[in-house]
Amino acid sequence: MPTKTRLASDADTEEWLAMRAALWPDADIDDLRFEVAAFFAAGVKPDALHRVFVAESEDGALVGMLELSLRSYADGCTSSPVPFIEGWYVAPAARRRGVGGALVKAAAQWAIAHGYAEMASDALIDNKVSHHVHAALGFEEVERAIRFRKSLKG
């Protein structure tokens, strides 16, 4: 499947929103919609902290997305800021066809062109498919963690 990657435009709003909802099914759809609207309302400026890359199939439909932010710190990295993959989704019918790799490559090319030396990401501890895909694309595991929270209400 030849894949064209590019930065998202506001014409991609509904398809990007649908992919975000598929990636984060427990999230409130109104919150996801608000974040997409806020992203485009802010405009994509050269110094913006977020970038969204999308992948198109041959017929122009979006089949994947990668949300990249600049974090001041990322585990295992020595530079700052660090481009960080916040969200990465490929439609089920397009998986195992190079779409995810094309999105990571586009994000890495953008990061290199803007002077960044590292890129980081994470995955849930039980998401073995994501671990495998990250490793296949050249990411190295730097740490495992389980995070905890304690409610302070009643």
N, C-alpha and C positions, 0 to 999 in steps of 0.2 A: 504494500500500500504506500505509494508515494505520499509524503506528508509535507504540506506547506505550513511553516510556522510564521507567526507574526505577532506583533503587539495587539492586544484587544482594542477594539473601538466601541463606541457606544451603540453601534448597530448590532453588537454581539451580546447586548444586555440579557436578553431572555435565554439564549443558549448557555451563556456563562452562568447565569443564575441556576438553570436546571442542573448543570454539572456540579455546582457548589452544593445544591440540595442533595444530589446523589452521593457526593463525597461525605457530607455531614448530615445524615438523615435525622439526627436527633436535634439539630439546630432549628430554631424558629424561622420559618420561611420569611416572615416580615423583617427579621433582623438581617438575614442574608440579602434580601432585596434592598434594604437601607444601605448596607455596606457597598453593594454594587453601585447604587445611585450616588453615594458619597464619593466613591472612587472617581467616577466620571465628572461629577460636579466640581471636584478639586482640580481637574485638568491634569494631564500628565506632563509635568514640568521636568526639565533636565535633572533637577536636584530632588525630585520626588522620592519618597521612601518606599514606594511600592511600584511594581511592574506586573502586568498580567500578560502572559504569552498564551496564545491559542494555536491549536493545530486544526487544519482543515483537511477534509477528505477531497478526493478528486472532484466531487460534485459541489464543493464549497460548504458543506455542512461541517459544523465544529464537532470534532471527535475527541478533543482533549484540551486541557488547560493546566497552566502552572502559574501559581501566584508566588511572586518573589518579593521579599522585603529586605530592607537593610537593617540589621540588628547591630547594636553596639557591641554585643558579645555573643559568641556561639561556642559551646563546649568543644574543646579540642582544637580550636582555631587560635592562631597567634596574631592575626591582624584585626583591625577594627576600622570602620564597620565591616560587617560580613554579609554578603548576599545570602539570604536564607529562604529555602523553599518552605513556604507556609502551607500551601495546598497544591496537590498534584493529582490530576484525575484523567483517566482515559476511559472512554465509553467501552463497555464490555465487548462489543462487536469489533472494536479496533485494537484490542489488546494483543500483545505478542506479535506486533507487526511493525515495531520501531517507533510508534507514535510517542511513547513516554521518553524514549531516548532522544528523539528529535526535539522535544520540549526542553529537556535538560541541556542539550547542546545549544539551543537558542539562548537560554538563560545564561549559560557559561560564556558564550560569545559576547553577549551584552556586558557581562561582568568584567571580562578581560578588556573589552574596548573602553570601559570606564575606569580601569586601573585597579581593579580588585584582584587579590592574589588567591583567595579561597572562596569556596561556596559551601554552605552547610545545609543540613536537612535533619529531619528526625522521623521516627515511625513508632507506632505503639509497640510495646515489647512483645506482643503475641502476633504481630503482623509479619509472618515469615516471608510472604510473597514480597512485601515491600523491602525487607532486609535483602533478599536475593537480588531484586531489581537494582537497588542502590549499589550493591557490591558489583554487579555486572556493569554498571555505568561508571565505575571508578571511585565511588565513595568508600572510605574506610570507616569502620566502626570505631568510635573513640570512647564510648561510655554506655553503660546501661543504668537505668534508674527507674525506681518506682516512686512516684510523688504521692504525698499524703496531704490531707486537709482535715481540719477539725472545725466544726461549726461552733461558734461562740454565742449562738442564740439559744437560750433556754435549754 
